Amino acid sequence: MDLEAKMELISKGTMEIISPEELEKKLNKANPVAYIGYEPSGKIHLGHAITILKMIDLQKAGFQIKILLADYHAFLNAKGSLENIKKISEYNKHCFLSLGLSNDAQFILGSDFQTKEEYTTQVYQLATLTTLVRAKRSMAQITRESEHHKVAEVIYPLMQVVDMISLKVDLSLGGLEQRKIHMLARENLPRINEEAPVCIHTPLLHGIDGGEKMSTSKGNFIAIDDIPLEIKEKIKKSYCPAGIIEGNPIMEIAHHFLFRENEKILIKRPEKFGGDLELSYLELRKLYQNKELHPLDLKNTVTEYLIEFLEPVRAYMEKNYPQGM
C-alpha cells in the first residue's frame, strides 16, 4: 500500500487529524505505534467499535497497535474496584479481538506501568504545568456527572498524557470527547522534552434514545455481542425521526457499519410501498431527508445488516469467551 492509499484509509470516517503532515512523516517510520485507551467498565458497544475499526485501518496501514486497558483510569472515574475492573479488562480484550484486530495487537494494563518511578515523576512534572481549570475542562465529556467533584478528575488527564510517553506512541486515537486531553498532550509534552503524538478523532455515536453519546451507564447502547433478538428489539424502540439525519443514531449506524463493507445496501419493501431499493449512502441520506423512506424501512434494513455485521463477533465470543459479561 503506497502512502496516498494509507492516508486515504486512515482519514476515512474521521473527524480530524492533527496533523496530516505529521501523519505522513510517521507513516515513513519503521514500525510506527498507534495507541488508544479504554476504561474497562462493562459492555463493549457500537460507539467503542467505531474506534476499534479505525485501529484496524491503522494496523492495515502499517502501525503497531497498542490497546491500553486503563484499569487505574477506570478506578479514578469511579467504575468499580480494581479487582472487578481487571476481570472486565479480559472481557474487553476479547471483544476488541472479535472485531478483527490481528493477534499481534498489544493489550496493556495501566496498572502494569503506572506506578513506576519515571511515570509518577512525569505526572508530577505535568502537574506543575497544568492549571486546575484546564485539567477539569479536559475531562468534561469523560467523567460521570457529579455534584461532588473529586481530585481524581484532575489526575486522570495528566496520567493519560504520560501514558503516551510510556507506551512510546506516534499516534493517539480517540473519540471526539478525547480532544481536549489530546490538545493538553500536544501543548505540554514538548515542555517536558517529549514529542507529542499525531492525534486522530473519530465521531461520537449518539445513543439509541437520541442521547448525546452512546453509553453503557445510560443504557442507550447496542453491545457488539448482543444476540440478534436484542439488536432487533433495541433498534425497533430506538430514536429515528422521519426526515432527520443529524443526531439520528440509526442513520449513524448505517453510515459507520453498513457502508464500511458495502457500496450499496438493499432496502426491502412491499411493492405497494414502492418496492425494493438499492442505495449508496448519499442516496440513502437524500431519500430519508426528503421523507421518501419510512423510518421503519430504515430500521428493518439496519437491523438485518447489523446482525450480519456482528455475526463474527458472536461466533468469536462463543468460542473464546463463552462466559461473557
C-alpha positions as YAML, in Angstrom:
chain: A
units: angstrom
residues:
- id: 1
  name: MET
  ca: [0.00, 0.00, 0.00]
- id: 2
  name: ASP
  ca: [1.52, 3.34, -1.01]
- id: 3
  name: LEU
  ca: [1.49, 6.49, 1.13]
- id: 4
  name: GLU
  ca: [-1.54, 8.03, -0.60]
- id: 5
  name: ALA
  ca: [-3.60, 4.87, -0.11]
- id: 6
  name: LYS
  ca: [-2.58, 4.68, 3.56]
- id: 7
  name: MET
  ca: [-3.58, 8.30, 4.13]
- id: 8
  name: GLU
  ca: [-6.94, 7.75, 2.45]
- id: 9
  name: LEU
  ca: [-7.62, 4.61, 4.52]
- id: 10
  name: ILE
  ca: [-6.71, 6.32, 7.79]
- id: 11
  name: SER
  ca: [-8.63, 9.52, 7.01]
- id: 12
  name: LYS
  ca: [-11.90, 7.87, 6.01]
- id: 13
  name: GLY
  ca: [-14.61, 8.38, 8.62]
- id: 14
  name: THR
  ca: [-12.51, 10.55, 10.93]
- id: 15
  name: MET
  ca: [-13.45, 13.98, 12.27]
- id: 16
  name: GLU
  ca: [-9.92, 15.38, 12.21]
- id: 17
  name: ILE
  ca: [-6.24, 14.51, 12.02]
- id: 18
  name: ILE
  ca: [-3.76, 16.72, 13.88]
- id: 19
  name: SER
  ca: [-1.90, 16.99, 11.67]
- id: 20
  name: PRO
  ca: [-1.92, 15.26, 8.24]
- id: 21
  name: GLU
  ca: [1.64, 16.46, 7.56]
- id: 22
  name: GLU
  ca: [2.88, 14.84, 10.77]
- id: 23
  name: LEU
  ca: [0.94, 11.66, 9.98]
- id: 24
  name: GLU
  ca: [2.75, 11.36, 6.63]
- id: 25
  name: LYS
  ca: [6.08, 11.55, 8.46]
- id: 26
  name: LYS
  ca: [5.01, 8.88, 10.93]
- id: 27
  name: LEU
  ca: [3.98, 6.58, 8.08]
- id: 28
  name: ASN
  ca: [7.52, 6.81, 6.73]
- id: 29
  name: LYS
  ca: [8.94, 5.48, 10.00]
- id: 30
  name: ALA
  ca: [9.76, 1.82, 10.59]
- id: 31
  name: ASN
  ca: [7.11, 0.27, 12.86]
- id: 32
  name: PRO
  ca: [5.21, 3.38, 13.99]
- id: 33
  name: VAL
  ca: [2.97, 2.87, 17.05]
- id: 34
  name: ALA
  ca: [-0.71, 3.79, 17.32]
- id: 35
  name: TYR
  ca: [-2.49, 3.63, 20.66]
- id: 36
  name: ILE
  ca: [-5.92, 4.02, 22.19]
- id: 37
  name: GLY
  ca: [-7.01, 3.64, 25.79]
- id: 38
  name: TYR
  ca: [-10.28, 2.27, 27.13]
- id: 39
  name: GLU
  ca: [-11.69, 2.25, 30.64]
- id: 40
  name: PRO
  ca: [-12.72, -1.38, 31.31]
- id: 41
  name: SER
  ca: [-16.19, -0.74, 32.68]
- id: 42
  name: GLY
  ca: [-18.75, -3.00, 31.06]
- id: 43
  name: LYS
  ca: [-20.21, -3.97, 27.72]
- id: 44
  name: ILE
  ca: [-18.40, -3.00, 24.52]
- id: 45
  name: HIS
  ca: [-20.88, -1.23, 22.28]
- id: 46
  name: LEU
  ca: [-21.03, 0.26, 18.79]
- id: 47
  name: GLY
  ca: [-19.50, 3.53, 19.98]
- id: 48
  name: HIS
  ca: [-16.36, 1.65, 21.00]
- id: 49
  name: ALA
  ca: [-16.47, -0.32, 17.76]
- id: 50
  name: ILE
  ca: [-16.03, 2.84, 15.66]
- id: 51
  name: THR
  ca: [-12.61, 3.41, 17.25]
- id: 52
  name: ILE
  ca: [-11.56, -0.25, 17.05]
- id: 53
  name: LEU
  ca: [-12.43, -0.36, 13.35]
- id: 54
  name: LYS
  ca: [-10.20, 2.69, 12.87]
- id: 55
  name: MET
  ca: [-7.42, 0.90, 14.77]
- id: 56
  name: ILE
  ca: [-7.83, -1.96, 12.30]
- id: 57
  name: ASP
  ca: [-7.36, 0.56, 9.47]
- id: 58
  name: LEU
  ca: [-4.21, 1.82, 11.18]
- id: 59
  name: GLN
  ca: [-2.99, -1.75, 11.52]
- id: 60
  name: LYS
  ca: [-3.51, -2.29, 7.79]
- id: 61
  name: ALA
  ca: [-1.57, 0.93, 7.12]
- id: 62
  name: GLY
  ca: [1.46, -0.45, 8.97]
- id: 63
  name: PHE
  ca: [1.05, 0.75, 12.54]
- id: 64
  name: GLN
  ca: [1.88, -1.41, 15.51]
- id: 65
  name: ILE
  ca: [-1.24, -1.36, 17.69]
- id: 66
  name: LYS
  ca: [-1.23, -0.84, 21.45]
- id: 67
  name: ILE
  ca: [-4.52, -1.03, 23.35]
- id: 68
  name: LEU
  ca: [-4.38, 0.35, 26.87]
- id: 69
  name: LEU
  ca: [-6.85, -1.34, 29.21]
- id: 70
  name: ALA
  ca: [-6.83, 1.58, 31.59]
- id: 71
  name: ASP
  ca: [-7.78, -0.05, 34.89]
- id: 72
  name: TYR
  ca: [-6.45, 2.77, 37.08]
- id: 73
  name: HIS
  ca: [-8.24, 5.34, 34.94]
- id: 74
  name: ALA
  ca: [-11.49, 3.39, 35.36]
- id: 75
  name: PHE
  ca: [-10.88, 3.29, 39.12]
- id: 76
  name: LEU
  ca: [-10.29, 7.06, 39.21]
- id: 77
  name: ASN
  ca: [-13.52, 7.52, 37.25]
- id: 78
  name: ALA
  ca: [-15.48, 5.51, 39.86]
- id: 79
  name: LYS
  ca: [-16.10, 2.46, 37.65]
- id: 80
  name: GLY
  ca: [-15.66, -0.06, 40.48]
- id: 81
  name: SER
  ca: [-12.98, -1.91, 42.43]
- id: 82
  name: LEU
  ca: [-9.62, -2.62, 40.80]
- id: 83
  name: GLU
  ca: [-10.26, -6.35, 41.15]
- id: 84
  name: ASN
  ca: [-13.55, -6.19, 39.29]
- id: 85
  name: ILE
  ca: [-12.14, -3.80, 36.67]
- id: 86
  name: LYS
  ca: [-9.32, -6.27, 35.88]
- id: 87
  name: LYS
  ca: [-11.89, -9.02, 35.29]
- id: 88
  name: ILE
  ca: [-13.78, -6.78, 32.89]
- id: 89
  name: SER
  ca: [-10.48, -5.99, 31.12]
- id: 90
  name: GLU
  ca: [-10.21, -9.59, 29.92]
- id: 91
  name: TYR
  ca: [-13.75, -9.49, 28.52]
- id: 92
  name: ASN
  ca: [-13.00, -6.17, 26.78]
- id: 93
  name: LYS
  ca: [-9.81, -7.59, 25.25]
- id: 94
  name: HIS
  ca: [-11.74, -10.46, 23.65]
- id: 95
  name: CYS
  ca: [-14.41, -8.06, 22.38]
- id: 96
  name: PHE
  ca: [-11.76, -5.98, 20.61]
- id: 97
  name: LEU
  ca: [-10.16, -9.06, 19.06]
- id: 98
  name: SER
  ca: [-13.59, -10.29, 17.93]
- id: 99
  name: LEU
  ca: [-13.99, -7.15, 15.80]
- id: 100
  name: GLY
  ca: [-11.00, -8.14, 13.68]
- id: 101
  name: LEU
  ca: [-7.84, -6.79, 15.28]
- id: 102
  name: SER
  ca: [-4.99, -9.15, 14.42]
- id: 103
  name: ASN
  ca: [-3.34, -11.10, 17.22]
- id: 104
  name: ASP
  ca: [-0.16, -9.03, 17.13]
- id: 105
  name: ALA
  ca: [-2.01, -6.10, 18.72]
- id: 106
  name: GLN
  ca: [-0.65, -5.50, 22.22]
- id: 107
  name: PHE
  ca: [-3.03, -5.25, 25.18]
- id: 108
  name: ILE
  ca: [-1.53, -3.49, 28.18]
- id: 109
  name: LEU
  ca: [-2.97, -2.95, 31.66]
- id: 110
  name: GLY
  ca: [-2.38, 0.53, 33.04]
- id: 111
  name: SER
  ca: [-1.50, -0.92, 36.44]
- id: 112
  name: ASP
  ca: [1.45, -2.75, 34.86]
- id: 113
  name: PHE
  ca: [3.41, 0.50, 34.47]
- id: 114
  name: GLN
  ca: [1.55, 3.43, 36.03]
- id: 115
  name: THR
  ca: [3.19, 3.12, 39.47]
- id: 116
  name: LYS
  ca: [6.79, 3.16, 38.24]
- id: 117
  name: GLU
  ca: [9.05, 5.97, 39.43]
- id: 118
  name: GLU
  ca: [9.65, 7.50, 35.99]
- id: 119
  name: TYR
  ca: [5.91, 7.54, 35.28]
- id: 120
  name: THR
  ca: [4.95, 9.26, 38.52]
- id: 121
  name: THR
  ca: [7.77, 11.79, 38.15]
- id: 122
  name: GLN
  ca: [6.41, 12.82, 34.74]
- id: 123
  name: VAL
  ca: [2.88, 13.10, 36.16]
- id: 124
  name: TYR
  ca: [4.27, 15.45, 38.80]
- id: 125
  name: GLN
  ca: [6.08, 17.46, 36.13]
- id: 126
  name: LEU
  ca: [2.86, 17.91, 34.18]
- id: 127
  name: ALA
  ca: [1.04, 18.84, 37.39]
- id: 128
  name: THR
  ca: [3.29, 21.88, 37.72]
- id: 129
  name: LEU
  ca: [2.45, 22.96, 34.15]
- id: 130
  name: THR
  ca: [-1.31, 22.40, 34.06]
- id: 131
  name: THR
  ca: [-3.91, 24.69, 35.60]
- id: 132
  name: LEU
  ca: [-6.85, 23.23, 37.53]
- id: 133
  name: VAL
  ca: [-9.25, 24.89, 35.09]
- id: 134
  name: ARG
  ca: [-7.54, 23.30, 32.09]
- id: 135
  name: ALA
  ca: [-7.43, 19.83, 33.67]
- id: 136
  name: LYS
  ca: [-11.11, 19.95, 34.69]
- id: 137
  name: ARG
  ca: [-12.18, 21.26, 31.27]
- id: 138
  name: SER
  ca: [-10.36, 18.41, 29.53]
- id: 139
  name: MET
  ca: [-12.48, 15.92, 31.49]
- id: 140
  name: ALA
  ca: [-15.87, 17.49, 30.83]
- id: 141
  name: GLN
  ca: [-17.10, 14.77, 28.47]
- id: 142
  name: ILE
  ca: [-15.39, 11.85, 30.19]
- id: 143
  name: THR
  ca: [-16.23, 11.89, 33.91]
- id: 144
  name: ARG
  ca: [-19.59, 10.85, 35.22]
- id: 145
  name: GLU
  ca: [-21.94, 13.67, 36.14]
- id: 146
  name: SER
  ca: [-21.49, 14.50, 39.79]
- id: 147
  name: GLU
  ca: [-22.24, 17.27, 42.25]
- id: 148
  name: HIS
  ca: [-19.16, 16.39, 44.26]
- id: 149
  name: HIS
  ca: [-16.09, 16.52, 42.02]
- id: 150
  name: LYS
  ca: [-13.07, 14.50, 43.11]
- id: 151
  name: VAL
  ca: [-9.34, 15.27, 42.91]
- id: 152
  name: ALA
  ca: [-9.15, 12.14, 40.71]
- id: 153
  name: GLU
  ca: [-10.66, 14.15, 37.87]
- id: 154
  name: VAL
  ca: [-7.55, 16.30, 37.51]
- id: 155
  name: ILE
  ca: [-5.09, 13.43, 37.98]
- id: 156
  name: TYR
  ca: [-6.76, 11.43, 35.20]
- id: 157
  name: PRO
  ca: [-5.81, 13.66, 32.21]
- id: 158
  name: LEU
  ca: [-2.21, 14.03, 33.42]
- id: 159
  name: MET
  ca: [-1.87, 10.25, 33.58]
- id: 160
  name: GLN
  ca: [-3.36, 9.90, 30.11]
- id: 161
  name: VAL
  ca: [-0.77, 12.30, 28.71]
- id: 162
  name: VAL
  ca: [2.07, 10.37, 30.39]
- id: 163
  name: ASP
  ca: [0.63, 7.10, 29.01]
- id: 164
  name: MET
  ca: [1.57, 8.38, 25.56]
- id: 165
  name: ILE
  ca: [5.21, 8.74, 26.60]
- id: 166
  name: SER
  ca: [5.37, 5.44, 28.46]
- id: 167
  name: LEU
  ca: [3.92, 3.48, 25.56]
- id: 168
  name: LYS
  ca: [6.19, 5.29, 23.08]
- id: 169
  name: VAL
  ca: [3.33, 6.18, 20.75]
- id: 170
  name: ASP
  ca: [3.48, 8.01, 17.44]
- id: 171
  name: LEU
  ca: [-0.29, 8.35, 17.12]
- id: 172
  name: SER
  ca: [-3.09, 8.66, 19.65]
- id: 173
  name: LEU
  ca: [-6.64, 7.78, 18.59]
- id: 174
  name: GLY
  ca: [-9.84, 8.64, 20.41]
- id: 175
  name: GLY
  ca: [-13.40, 9.71, 20.06]
- id: 176
  name: LEU
  ca: [-14.11, 13.42, 19.87]
- id: 177
  name: GLU
  ca: [-14.56, 13.53, 23.67]
- id: 178
  name: GLN
  ca: [-10.79, 12.94, 23.96]
- id: 179
  name: ARG
  ca: [-9.87, 16.06, 22.02]
- id: 180
  name: LYS
  ca: [-9.18, 18.34, 24.99]
- id: 181
  name: ILE
  ca: [-6.86, 15.80, 26.62]
- id: 182
  name: HIS
  ca: [-5.07, 15.27, 23.30]
- id: 183
  name: MET
  ca: [-4.59, 19.02, 22.97]
- id: 184
  name: LEU
  ca: [-3.22, 19.11, 26.51]
- id: 185
  name: ALA
  ca: [-0.68, 16.48, 25.44]
- id: 186
  name: ARG
  ca: [0.21, 18.36, 22.27]
- id: 187
  name: GLU
  ca: [0.83, 21.53, 24.27]
- id: 188
  name: ASN
  ca: [2.64, 20.18, 27.33]
- id: 189
  name: LEU
  ca: [4.69, 17.18, 26.21]
- id: 190
  name: PRO
  ca: [7.22, 19.37, 24.37]
- id: 191
  name: ARG
  ca: [7.54, 21.40, 27.60]
- id: 192
  name: ILE
  ca: [9.00, 18.32, 29.32]
- id: 193
  name: ASN
  ca: [11.18, 17.50, 26.30]
- id: 194
  name: GLU
  ca: [8.90, 14.80, 24.89]
- id: 195
  name: GLU
  ca: [7.49, 14.55, 21.37]
- id: 196
  name: ALA
  ca: [3.72, 14.92, 21.08]
- id: 197
  name: PRO
  ca: [1.90, 12.28, 19.01]
- id: 198
  name: VAL
  ca: [-0.33, 12.77, 15.99]
- id: 199
  name: CYS
  ca: [-3.93, 12.85, 17.24]
- id: 200
  name: ILE
  ca: [-6.91, 11.43, 15.36]
- id: 201
  name: HIS
  ca: [-10.52, 11.85, 16.44]
- id: 202
  name: THR
  ca: [-13.47, 9.74, 15.37]
- id: 203
  name: PRO
  ca: [-17.11, 10.85, 15.63]
- id: 204
  name: LEU
  ca: [-19.23, 10.07, 18.68]
- id: 205
  name: LEU
  ca: [-22.19, 7.77, 18.12]
- id: 206
  name: HIS
  ca: [-25.47, 9.05, 19.52]
- id: 207
  name: GLY
  ca: [-27.34, 6.82, 21.95]
- id: 208
  name: ILE
  ca: [-30.25, 4.84, 20.56]
- id: 209
  name: ASP
  ca: [-32.51, 7.03, 22.72]
- id: 210
  name: GLY
  ca: [-31.25, 10.09, 20.86]
- id: 211
  name: GLY
  ca: [-28.89, 10.97, 23.70]
- id: 212
  name: GLU
  ca: [-25.70, 12.89, 23.03]
- id: 213
  name: LYS
  ca: [-23.48, 9.82, 23.39]
- id: 214
  name: MET
  ca: [-23.94, 6.04, 23.38]
- id: 215
  name: SER
  ca: [-23.08, 4.89, 26.88]
- id: 216
  name: THR
  ca: [-23.31, 1.74, 28.99]
- id: 217
  name: SER
  ca: [-24.08, 3.82, 32.08]
- id: 218
  name: LYS
  ca: [-27.11, 5.36, 30.34]
- id: 219
  name: GLY
  ca: [-28.29, 2.03, 28.87]
- id: 220
  name: ASN
  ca: [-28.73, 3.60, 25.42]
- id: 221
  name: PHE
  ca: [-26.39, 1.22, 23.58]
- id: 222
  name: ILE
  ca: [-26.19, -1.79, 21.31]
- id: 223
  name: ALA
  ca: [-23.48, -4.15, 22.53]
- id: 224
  name: ILE
  ca: [-21.33, -5.80, 19.89]
- id: 225
  name: ASP
  ca: [-22.14, -9.24, 21.38]
- id: 226
  name: ASP
  ca: [-25.89, -8.68, 21.72]
- id: 227
  name: ILE
  ca: [-27.90, -11.58, 20.30]
- id: 228
  name: PRO
  ca: [-29.99, -10.88, 17.15]
- id: 229
  name: LEU
  ca: [-33.24, -10.63, 19.11]
- id: 230
  name: GLU
  ca: [-31.74, -7.96, 21.40]
- id: 231
  name: ILE
  ca: [-30.46, -5.99, 18.41]
- id: 232
  name: LYS
  ca: [-33.87, -6.19, 16.76]
- id: 233
  name: GLU
  ca: [-35.72, -5.04, 19.88]
- id: 234
  name: LYS
  ca: [-33.30, -2.19, 20.60]
- id: 235
  name: ILE
  ca: [-33.45, -0.81, 17.06]
- id: 236
  name: LYS
  ca: [-37.22, -1.20, 16.97]
- id: 237
  name: LYS
  ca: [-37.52, 1.11, 20.02]
- id: 238
  name: SER
  ca: [-34.77, 3.50, 19.01]
- id: 239
  name: TYR
  ca: [-34.99, 7.18, 18.21]
- id: 240
  name: CYS
  ca: [-35.27, 7.65, 14.45]
- id: 241
  name: PRO
  ca: [-37.23, 10.79, 13.49]
- id: 242
  name: ALA
  ca: [-38.56, 10.98, 9.95]
- id: 243
  name: GLY
  ca: [-36.52, 13.20, 7.66]
- id: 244
  name: ILE
  ca: [-33.81, 13.89, 10.26]
- id: 245
  name: ILE
  ca: [-30.18, 12.94, 9.54]
- id: 246
  name: GLU
  ca: [-28.13, 14.77, 12.17]
- id: 247
  name: GLY
  ca: [-28.28, 13.14, 15.58]
- id: 248
  name: ASN
  ca: [-30.20, 10.16, 14.20]
- id: 249
  name: PRO
  ca: [-28.45, 7.06, 15.65]
- id: 250
  name: ILE
  ca: [-29.92, 4.70, 13.04]
- id: 251
  name: MET
  ca: [-28.53, 6.77, 10.18]
- id: 252
  name: GLU
  ca: [-25.19, 6.90, 12.02]
- id: 253
  name: ILE
  ca: [-25.11, 3.13, 12.42]
- id: 254
  name: ALA
  ca: [-25.86, 2.76, 8.71]
- id: 255
  name: HIS
  ca: [-23.02, 5.16, 7.87]
- id: 256
  name: HIS
  ca: [-20.34, 3.67, 10.11]
- id: 257
  name: PHE
  ca: [-21.14, -0.03, 9.87]
- id: 258
  name: LEU
  ca: [-23.34, -0.92, 6.89]
- id: 259
  name: PHE
  ca: [-21.40, 1.19, 4.40]
- id: 260
  name: ARG
  ca: [-18.00, 0.19, 5.75]
- id: 261
  name: GLU
  ca: [-18.24, -3.02, 3.75]
- id: 262
  name: ASN
  ca: [-20.98, -2.20, 1.22]
- id: 263
  name: GLU
  ca: [-21.05, 0.45, -1.50]
- id: 264
  name: LYS
  ca: [-24.81, -0.01, -1.65]
- id: 265
  name: ILE
  ca: [-27.42, -1.58, 0.61]
- id: 266
  name: LEU
  ca: [-30.70, -3.23, -0.32]
- id: 267
  name: ILE
  ca: [-33.86, -1.90, 1.31]
- id: 268
  name: LYS
  ca: [-36.65, -4.46, 1.01]
- id: 269
  name: ARG
  ca: [-40.15, -3.02, 0.74]
- id: 270
  name: PRO
  ca: [-43.50, -4.39, -0.48]
- id: 271
  name: GLU
  ca: [-44.47, -3.21, -3.95]
- id: 272
  name: LYS
  ca: [-47.38, -1.23, -2.52]
- id: 273
  name: PHE
  ca: [-44.84, 0.89, -0.62]
- id: 274
  name: GLY
  ca: [-42.55, 1.44, -3.61]
- id: 275
  name: GLY
  ca: [-40.68, -1.88, -3.85]
- id: 276
  name: ASP
  ca: [-37.04, -2.66, -3.13]
- id: 277
  name: LEU
  ca: [-34.33, 0.00, -3.30]
- id: 278
  name: GLU
  ca: [-30.57, -0.36, -3.74]
- id: 279
  name: LEU
  ca: [-28.90, 2.75, -2.40]
- id: 280
  name: SER
  ca: [-25.50, 4.29, -1.76]
- id: 281
  name: TYR
  ca: [-25.05, 6.24, 1.46]
- id: 282
  name: LEU
  ca: [-25.56, 9.60, -0.26]
- id: 283
  name: GLU
  ca: [-28.70, 8.27, -1.98]
- id: 284
  name: LEU
  ca: [-29.98, 6.96, 1.35]
- id: 285
  name: ARG
  ca: [-29.40, 10.33, 3.03]
- id: 286
  name: LYS
  ca: [-31.23, 12.22, 0.29]
- id: 287
  name: LEU
  ca: [-34.19, 9.84, 0.23]
- id: 288
  name: TYR
  ca: [-34.56, 9.84, 4.00]
- id: 289
  name: GLN
  ca: [-34.16, 13.60, 4.31]
- id: 290
  name: ASN
  ca: [-36.92, 14.06, 1.73]
- id: 291
  name: LYS
  ca: [-39.15, 11.69, 3.76]
- id: 292
  name: GLU
  ca: [-39.33, 9.31, 0.82]
- id: 293
  name: LEU
  ca: [-38.17, 6.45, 3.03]
- id: 294
  name: HIS
  ca: [-40.13, 5.45, 6.13]
- id: 295
  name: PRO
  ca: [-38.21, 5.15, 9.44]
- id: 296
  name: LEU
  ca: [-39.48, 1.58, 9.85]
- id: 297
  name: ASP
  ca: [-37.96, 0.56, 6.50]
- id: 298
  name: LEU
  ca: [-34.66, 2.12, 7.57]
- id: 299
  name: LYS
  ca: [-34.78, 0.36, 10.95]
- id: 300
  name: ASN
  ca: [-35.57, -3.02, 9.39]
- id: 301
  name: THR
  ca: [-32.68, -2.69, 6.93]
- id: 302
  name: VAL
  ca: [-30.17, -1.57, 9.58]
- id: 303
  name: THR
  ca: [-31.28, -4.43, 11.84]
- id: 304
  name: GLU
  ca: [-30.70, -7.03, 9.14]
- id: 305
  name: TYR
  ca: [-27.29, -5.73, 8.07]
- id: 306
  name: LEU
  ca: [-26.06, -5.05, 11.61]
- id: 307
  name: ILE
  ca: [-26.93, -8.57, 12.78]
- id: 308
  name: GLU
  ca: [-24.92, -9.91, 9.84]
- id: 309
  name: PHE
  ca: [-22.03, -7.49, 10.51]
- id: 310
  name: LEU
  ca: [-21.80, -8.61, 14.15]
- id: 311
  name: GLU
  ca: [-22.15, -12.35, 13.48]
- id: 312
  name: PRO
  ca: [-18.32, -12.92, 13.54]
- id: 313
  name: VAL
  ca: [-18.24, -11.18, 16.94]
- id: 314
  name: ARG
  ca: [-20.84, -13.53, 18.39]
- id: 315
  name: ALA
  ca: [-19.08, -16.56, 16.91]
- id: 316
  name: TYR
  ca: [-15.71, -15.46, 18.31]
- id: 317
  name: MET
  ca: [-17.09, -14.76, 21.78]
- id: 318
  name: GLU
  ca: [-18.96, -18.07, 21.96]
- id: 319
  name: LYS
  ca: [-15.73, -19.89, 21.14]
- id: 320
  name: ASN
  ca: [-13.16, -17.85, 23.09]
- id: 321
  name: TYR
  ca: [-15.06, -16.17, 25.91]
- id: 322
  name: PRO
  ca: [-18.37, -18.00, 26.41]
- id: 323
  name: GLN
  ca: [-18.87, -16.69, 29.97]
- id: 324
  name: GLY
  ca: [-19.40, -13.16, 28.61]
- id: 325
  name: MET
  ca: [-20.17, -10.29, 30.99]
...
